[in-house]
């Protein structure tokens, strides 16, 4: 489950929807014509971000295993429990740093995750979308974002564990991602849609590897769950 969750957070709907939607919005605002140089810059942006985020994730896992698990703490359901667990083990500053990190992560993640959901809903129902638009220009988009934020805040009051919710969401990403990858590979190799910008062989090879690995991981997880 953890492996599928890691794969799900690496290749997640964030890349499929939010990243694409924001790039399109950015290009429309700047009135730029898409060319191969701009696409190369987009690839560098996405690849660099994924490499850096995976490095951060690795060291988070390493630190958690070293500090908490070795101290016998292997059940944490809330962010507050995680902060309290670190305080006696890594010193007073660790508690403060953890709090600052969580706040910073929230400021980064909340707009992205809420915006990602809003983009998906808006595109499904063909609504206007984009943070560059005012509320009256994209009501459905902003209403979806508001509802998702409110529901996220209410989780704490209903006793729903945010830690477990993050894990299960990541696992769901990992299970659904292979379908999205297959669709994107199909679209990106369709010359009627992409014109001169269809995938090259190297991109298809890496895409196929990602598809196979994530499919095998998802199928293995589902198989193990059914056996249990």
N, C-alpha and C positions, 0 to 999 in steps of 0.2 A: 504494500500500500504506500509506504514511504517513497519507494522508487517511482511508482506511477505519479505520486504527488510532485516529486522533484521534476519529472519530465513535463508534467502539466503546467507547472509554474514557469518552466523555461520556454516552452512553445505553447503559449496560452492565447485565448481570444483577444488579449490585449494587442498582440501583434497582428491578428487577423482583422480587427475592426478599428480600434482606437488609433493605432499607428497609421493605418491607411487613411482613415477619415481626417485626421489632423494634418497629414501631409497634403491631401487634396485641398483642404480648407486654406492651408498656408499658401499653396500655389495660386489658388483663386484670389486670395487677398492681395498677393504681390503681382497678380496678373502675369505670371511667368508661363512660358511655353515649355512643356516637359521635353527634355532631351536626354541623351545618354549620360551627360555630365551630372545632371540633377539626380538621375536614377542611381548613378555611382555614389553620389553623396548620401543618398538614402540608405544604400546598402552598407556604407561605412558606419552610418549612424546606428542602424539596427544591429549590425555585427559587433561593433564596439560596445554598445549598451548590454548586449547579451553576455559577452565575455566578462565584462566588469561585474555585472549582477551575479553571474555564476561564481566568480571569485569571492564576492561578499557572502553569498549563500554558503559556500564551502567553509569559510572561516567561522560563520555563525554556527554551523553544525559541529565543527571541530571544537569551538569554545564551549558549546553546550555539553558535548560529550565529556570534555576534559574537566570542566568546573562542576557542573551539576550532577551528571550521571555518576561520576566517581565519588561524589559525596552522598550517594544514595537517594538523590532526588530525581525520580523518573516519572512523576505524575504532576503536570502543571496544566491547569485548566483556564487560567486567566493571566493577563499581562501583569496584573498586580502581584500574583503569586511568583511569577518569574523574577520580578524586581526584588521582592522580599527574599527570594532564594539566593540571589546573587549578593545581597548586602553583607551577610556574615562571611561569605566565602571569598569574595574579591575586594572587600573594603568598602568604605563609605562612598568613595567616588564612583565605584562601579554602579551603585544604585542610582546616582545622579545621572551618570552617562547613559544608563539604560533608559531612564525617563526621557532624556533629551532625544535619544535615538528613536524611541517609540513616537514621540510627538513629530519629529522630522519625517519619519516614515509615513505617519498618518497624513501629514500635509501634502506629501507627494502622492500617496496611493489613493486617498479618498476621491479627489477630483478625477483621477484616471479611471478608477473602477466604476464610479458613478457615470462618468462620461462614456465609458465603453458600453455599459448597459443601455444608456440612452441612444447611442449610435445604432446599436443592434435593433432596438425596438423601432426607432424612427425609420431605418432602412426597410424593416419588415413591412411596415404599414405605409411606406412612401411619404413620410412626413418630412418637413423641413428640419434640418439639423445643423449644429455647429455653434461653438461658443462665440463666434464672431457675430451671430445674429442676436437681435434683441428678443425679449420674452414673447412679445406679440407676433414675432415672425416665426418662431419655432416653439409654440406652446407645448406640443406633445413631448418634444425633446426635453424641455426644462421641467415639465411636470414629472416625467419619468425619473429624472435626476433627483428631484426633491423627494419623491416617494421612496426611492432607494436609500437616500441618506437618512430619512426618518426611520425606516425599517432597521437600518444598521444601528442607529442609536437605541432603538427599543429592545434590541437583543439583550442588552445588559439588564434591563428591567424584567425580562421574562426568564432569566436564569440560563440563557443559552450560552454555552462555552464558546468564546471567540476563537480560541486556539483550535478546538475540534472543528469549528466551522471552516476555518482556513484550511485545515487538512482535508476535510471532505470536499471542499470546493476545488482544491488543487487536484484531488483524485478524479473528480468529475471532469475537470479540464483534460486530464491525461487520458480519460476514456473517450471523450468526444473529439479530441484533437486529431486523431488519425482520419476521421471522416472529413474534417475541414482541410487537412493537408492534401488528401486525395482530390477534393474538389478544386483546391487552389492549383495543384499541379495540372489538373485537366484544363483549367481556364488559362493558365500561363503557357500552355503549349498549343492553344487554339489560336491560329493565325487570324481568324475572323474577328476575334476579340482583341488580341494583343498587337496585331499588325507586325511591325518590325521588332517588337520588344518581347518576342517569345523567349522562353528559357533556353539557355545554352546547355550543352551536354553535362558540364560540371555541376551546374545548378540542379539539373534533373537527377544526377547521381546522388548528391547530398540529400535532395528532397526524398528520393526513394529510400535511402538509408534511414532517414528520420521516420518515414512512414512505416517501414518494416519494424524498426525497434520499438516504436510507440505502440504499434498494433500488437506485437508479441507481448509487451509488458501488460497492456490492457486485457488481452485475452487470458494471460496467466493469472492475473488478479481475479478476474471474474470466475475463472475455473476453480481457483482456490476457495473463493467465497462460497460457491455452490457446493463444493465438497464439505465445507464446514457446516 
